[in-house]
Amino acid sequence: MSKLLIYIGEDRKFDFKKTVADISGIEGVSNQRVGEFIGAVFECDYVWNSQSTIVRISPELETITVEGIEDCALKFAIELQKKTNFELHVIDMDYSFNLSLMSFETISDFRTGIES
C-alpha cells in the first residue's frame, strides 16, 4: 500500500505537542493515541466521505505518514496544511512526486499535481 509522507524540510522536526493538537483539531480525526508504536509516537484515525486512513507521527518527529493516496489521505494532508503556519511538503513512498502542500486548495488540484 502506498503512503503519503508529509515533512517540513530537511533536518527540520515537527513540534510534537502543537502537531498533535493541530491533527486532533481536524474534523474527522478520532481515536488519538500517544505512545511507543512501531514506527510512530502518535497515531489516529481519519474518516472523510466514507473513506478512512491512519495517520502517524514518526518517532524522530520528521514525518507524518498518511496511509494510502486515496481522496481521504489527500484531504487530510490539505487540512493539515491549513492548520500550520509554515509550508509542508509531501512525497509518496516511491518518490514519484515531491510537492508543496501550500499549492493545493482542493483534492482535484492535489491529484493534478501528483499526476504532472
KADASUL-V664280 format. One line per field, one symbol per residue. ss: DSSP state (H for helix, E for strand, L for the rest). burial: # if it has 24 or more other ideal C-beta (glycine too) atoms within 12 Angstrom, else .. A space follows every 50 residues. Layout:
BEGIN
ss->???
burial->???
END
This chain:
BEGIN
ss->LLEEEEELLLLLLLLHHHHHHHHHLLLLEEEEEEEEELLEEEEEEEEELL EEEEEEELLLLLLEEEELLLHHHHHHHHHHHHHLLLLLEEEELLLLLEEE HHHLLLHHHHHHHHHL
burial->..######.....#....##.###.#.##..#.......#######.#.. .#######..#.###################.##...#####....#.#. #..#..#..#..##..
END
